[in-house]
């Protein structure tokens, strides 16, 4: 079993496949990729304490959707922030990035609107230095790949 785990927290299947596919191209062979599709499943994986790096979507449901029934809860516009706070307070060495398609966020505490750079500033003020930033996802082959690659390089997870 791998001692290094990358957790992709994303409920949108095409986006999750795109991110995981890219990670398989660039990660070292001994790095395991796990996925979670909700706040609860992400916290279950993170609670094991073995996650090296987390790729967090900001808008996720509270619980996993049952594939053949309705359920899971509505995606939370800022649900990823709860995961980031969990990583910050409950893990020792997990590093993280946010990867999002959204152009704008409404902050829950004051209703202010922020673009991805503004969101990054807010999160950096709240989280420790294991939070590595916000990446704007712009389609399967977008510039997000280079940004994610830079973060992975900082965590030393890339193929040597």
Secondary structure, 3 states (H helix, E strand, C coil): CCCEEEEEECCCHHHHHHHHHHHHHHECCCEEEEEECEHHHHHHHHCCCCEEEEEECCCEECCCCCCCCCCCCCCECCHHHHHHHHHHHHCCCCEEEEEECCCCEECCCCCCEECHHHHHHHHHHHCCCCEEEEEECCCCCCCHHHHHHHHHHHCCCECC
